[in-house]
Structures are given as C-alpha cells and as structure tokens.
C-alpha cells in the first residue's frame, strides 16, 4: 500500500470466501467511514501468527515513516488475538465486540438449560439481560454485579457464577465494558462482507480469483480515501460507498 492510515482501527474479522486460507481484514476509521486497509491470508490463527502480522505492519510503518500507535482496537474475543494486540501495541486499548459478548452470555445460558426459561419466564429474561447490560463505569462494574447477584433467582445462579469467573477478572472488565463507548460492535462491517460475497458470486473462489477481488477492492478504497482527503462530494467521478460502512 502507498499509505498506511491506522489512526483508529476497527477489527480483525472472521474468515471470508475462501476455504483454503483464513482471511482477515484490518479496517481503519477515517472521517466516520470504515475502510479496509490491510488484508491477511493465513493458514493459522494463533498467537505467533497474529504477532507476525503485527510485526510486518510495524516494519511497514517504519519504512513509510508512519507512527503506528492506534488508540483502540475493536475485535472479537479470540484467545490468541487479544494478547497479541496487547503485546505489540502496549499503548492501545482493546475493546471486545459487545454483540459477541452478549452472544457468549446467551450461549452459556443455553448450555445451562435456561433457553426455555429465558423465552417464557419474564423474570429470568430480565435477570439475564441486566447481566449483559452491566456496562457501568469500569470501577463500579463489580459492585453492580454484587447488587444483581444478591437478588438473583436460583435458576440463574450457575449463570452468575460463570459470569463472575469468565468476565469479572480485573483484566477482562475493560474488554467487554462499553460504558461511554460510541462504536460498541463490529456489526457495521457485515455490510462490507455482504457486498464482497455478492461480488464473489460463489462461496469458494479460487485463489487467484479471490486475490483479484481483493486487488479491485483495494483500488476502490484508495480512490475513496483520495476523494475524501481532497474534499470531494457527490459529483462526476465520485466513487459511492455504501452507507452500511459509515459509523454514525
């Protein structure tokens, strides 16, 4: 890439399109638009692989004389990804996707046999939702949990024990706590995924077909960034970006 813009990155996403590799994208928030700036094809998704990706980015940034010190990453709760970000970007805040956090709590409720009660028992459903909505200031989250825990029903006791064990260690609270956070999920990137899958026209592209798709997308992204930098608005030659990628 000619330029590297990572002032406010978005997320590394799940595999897309090709079945031969894991495909990850790094998005950057640029003037309220999320734009893909880095594409990675890997055969693994572990700590050494993520660290290698970030080391390559640091090397490229040094080559371009760009300071690569983003204030925040928004990502899924991958076991290997988060420590890799923290190790390679010590000044960066890591924020987990709030949607995936809620899904994790709901899945655990299902494993504990609460699915039917969650659907039909209003009090159970309210308790579970209050647990997921525990986005108090970080220093008050534990106290808020204790208040809820003191009023819990017997049916959700195991779920509260899971939540305390999995999500309340001091190092975990800042990852899921979205108090005061405007962009809380990476759901807005699904529009980009949907468009890319439509352009692919089939589920499993060949390697060179997939590579050409990424090259074409990168070309369009570069044009959009240039137009935004030059202050272009709608008019002749304007490259339209779907509103799905805009962060309000």
QUIRA-V376106 format. One record per pair of residues at least 24 apart in sequence whose C-alpha atoms are under 7 Angstrom apart, sorted by the first residue. I is the first residue (numbers start at 1). J is the second residue. Records with the same first field share a line. If there is no record, write none. Layout:
BEGIN
I->J + J
END
This chain:
BEGIN
4->61
6->68 + 70
7->70
8->70 + 71 + 72
9->70 + 72 + 73
10->73 + 74
11->73 + 74 + 75
12->75
17->197 + 203 + 204 + 205
18->204 + 205
19->204
32->246 + 247 + 248
33->245 + 246 + 247
34->245 + 246
35->221
46->80
47->80 + 81 + 84
50->81 + 84
51->84
54->88
76->100
94->175
95->175 + 176
96->175 + 176
97->184 + 185 + 186
98->176 + 184 + 185
99->185
101->176
102->132
109->159
135->177 + 178 + 179
136->179
137->179
138->173 + 174 + 177
142->168
188->244 + 245
189->245
191->244 + 245
192->245
END
